């Protein structure tokens, strides 16, 4: 028996709507190499997967202290976003099942938005490149620009629910990472579904996160 439709559906972006965490790792490897910090994308992905950029930068600085000495999170982040944009535009890595789920919920009248650790400009560009911007309420979505604390802090999910005037307990979240699932559960989101892409490193999901074999299993049509 299918779960009742939620009052609000909140989607993570990287790793959920798009298999783009691997592109962030590839772009990061290319960005770090001229600085003298060499690492395989897979190793970088395991280091930063699902983390908000400030937390990811701290992890990178601890891993590459000499190469990143004197470099700010903003400077590295801007270079990283430029590299990511080039990789994404070449072949937008849409996760078909997640986008189909988004379309099903919108067709059923459920308002949908995103809660992401990526900046608004990058997400807007990606959504348009993938042709799905109209499916999400971008004005009430929550990018990294809008919060002081990224996932696993619940601030982003709480802010999204508040922007819709929704009871978090009647909302649902779709995530791929353990940190994202913890953020949604800490915000009181009623149902938190997780389904990592094949490119994801192993995740430690908190109790209460509902693992799906594929996004097709969520609210089937």
C-alpha positions in Angstrom: 0.0 0.0 0.0 1.4 3.4 -1.0 2.1 6.1 1.5 -0.3 9.0 1.5 0.8 12.0 -0.6 2.8 14.6 1.4 1.9 18.3 1.8 5.4 19.2 0.5 8.2 17.3 -1.3 11.8 18.4 -0.8 14.6 17.1 -3.0 18.3 17.1 -2.6 20.0 18.0 -5.9 23.5 16.5 -6.3 23.3 12.7 -6.0 19.5 12.7 -6.0 18.2 14.5 -9.1 21.5 14.4 -10.8 24.4 11.9 -10.5 26.6 14.9 -10.1 28.6 14.2 -7.0 31.0 12.4 -9.2 31.3 15.5 -11.4 32.1 17.6 -8.4 34.8 15.1 -7.5 36.2 15.2 -11.1 36.1 19.0 -11.2 37.8 19.1 -7.8 40.6 16.9 -8.9 41.2 19.1 -11.9 41.0 22.2 -9.7 43.5 20.9 -7.1 46.0 19.5 -9.5 47.6 22.9 -10.5 48.0 23.6 -6.7 50.1 20.5 -6.3 47.3 18.5 -4.6 46.9 15.3 -6.6 44.1 12.8 -5.8 41.8 10.5 -7.7 38.2 11.7 -8.0 37.0 8.6 -6.1 39.1 9.4 -3.1 37.9 13.0 -3.1 34.3 11.9 -3.4 34.8 9.7 -0.3 36.2 12.7 1.5 33.5 15.3 0.7 30.4 13.3 -0.4 27.2 15.0 0.7 28.9 17.7 2.7 28.2 21.5 2.5 31.1 23.3 0.9 32.4 24.9 4.2 32.7 21.5 5.7 34.1 20.0 2.5 36.7 22.7 2.4 37.8 22.0 6.0 38.2 18.3 5.1 40.3 19.2 2.0 42.4 21.7 3.9 43.2 19.0 6.5 44.0 16.5 3.7 46.1 19.0 1.7 47.5 21.6 4.2 50.4 22.8 2.1 48.6 23.0 -1.2 45.7 24.9 0.3 47.7 27.1 2.7 46.5 30.7 2.4 43.6 29.8 0.0 40.1 30.7 1.0 37.0 28.6 0.7 35.5 31.2 -1.6 38.4 31.3 -4.0 38.6 27.5 -4.3 34.9 27.3 -4.5 34.6 29.7 -7.4 37.2 27.8 -9.4 35.5 24.5 -8.5 32.1 25.8 -9.7 33.5 26.9 -13.0 35.0 23.5 -13.6 31.8 21.7 -12.5 29.7 23.8 -14.9 31.8 22.8 -17.9 31.5 19.1 -17.0 27.8 19.3 -16.3 27.0 21.2 -19.5 28.8 18.6 -21.6 26.3 15.9 -20.5 23.8 16.7 -17.8 23.8 13.5 -15.6 20.0 13.3 -14.9 18.9 10.4 -12.7 15.7 9.4 -14.7 13.9 7.7 -11.8 14.2 10.8 -9.6 13.0 13.1 -12.2 10.1 10.8 -13.0 9.2 10.9 -9.3 9.4 14.7 -9.3 7.0 14.7 -12.3 4.6 12.3 -10.6 4.4 14.4 -7.4 3.9 17.6 -9.3 1.2 16.0 -11.5 -0.6 15.0 -8.2 -0.5 18.6 -7.0 2.3 18.3 -4.5 4.5 21.4 -4.2 8.2 20.5 -4.7 11.4 22.4 -3.9 15.0 21.6 -3.3 17.3 21.7 -0.2 20.9 21.6 -1.4 24.4 22.3 -0.3 25.2 23.8 -3.7 24.9 27.5 -4.5 21.8 28.9 -6.1 23.4 30.0 -9.4 24.9 26.6 -10.0 21.6 24.8 -9.3 19.6 27.2 -11.4 22.0 26.6 -14.3 21.8 22.8 -13.9 18.0 22.7 -13.7 17.7 24.7 -16.8 20.3 22.6 -18.7 18.3 19.5 -17.7 15.0 21.1 -18.6 13.3 20.6 -15.2 13.4 24.0 -13.7 9.6 24.4 -14.0 9.0 21.4 -11.8 10.5 23.0 -8.7 9.6 26.1 -6.7 13.0 27.8 -7.0 12.0 30.9 -5.1 11.1 28.9 -2.0 13.9 26.3 -2.4 17.0 26.5 -0.1 20.5 26.6 -1.6 23.7 26.9 0.4 23.5 30.7 0.0 20.5 30.8 2.3 21.8 29.1 5.4 24.5 29.6 7.9 24.9 25.8 8.6 24.8 23.1 5.9 23.8 19.5 6.2 23.7 17.6 8.6 22.4 20.7 10.3 18.6 20.8 9.9 18.5 24.5 9.1 17.9 24.1 5.4 15.0 21.7 5.8 13.4 23.8 8.5 13.7 26.9 6.4 12.1 25.2 3.4 9.2 24.0 5.4 8.8 27.5 6.9 8.8 29.1 3.4 5.9 27.0 2.4 4.1 27.3 5.8 4.2 23.5 5.9 4.2 21.2 8.9 7.6 19.3 8.6 5.9 16.2 9.8 3.6 16.2 6.7 6.5 16.7 4.4 8.8 14.2 2.7 12.5 14.4 1.7 14.4 12.6 -0.9 18.2 12.2 -0.3 21.2 10.2 -1.3 23.6 10.9 1.5 23.8 10.0 5.2 24.4 13.7 6.1 21.4 14.8 4.1 19.2 12.1 5.7 20.3 13.2 9.2 19.5 16.8 8.4 16.0 16.0 7.2 15.2 13.8 10.2 16.6 16.4 12.6 14.2 18.9 11.0 11.2 16.7 11.8 10.5 15.8 8.2 7.9 13.0 8.3 9.4 10.7 5.8 12.9 10.6 4.6 13.7 8.4 1.6 17.2 7.6 0.5 18.5 6.0 -2.7 22.2 6.6 -3.6 23.4 6.4 -7.2 25.9 3.7 -8.1 28.7 6.2 -8.0 28.2 7.0 -4.3 30.7 5.8 -1.7 29.2 3.7 1.1 26.8 5.7 3.3 26.0 5.6 6.9 22.2 6.2 7.0 20.6 7.1 10.4 17.7 5.1 11.9 14.5 6.4 10.4 15.8 6.8 6.8 13.8 4.6 4.4 16.1 3.0 1.9 14.6 2.4 -1.6 15.9 0.0 -4.3 15.1 2.8 -6.8 13.2 6.0 -7.0 10.5 4.2 -9.0 9.4 2.6 -5.7 8.5 6.0 -4.2 4.9 7.0 -4.8 4.4 4.8 -7.9 2.0 6.1 -10.4 
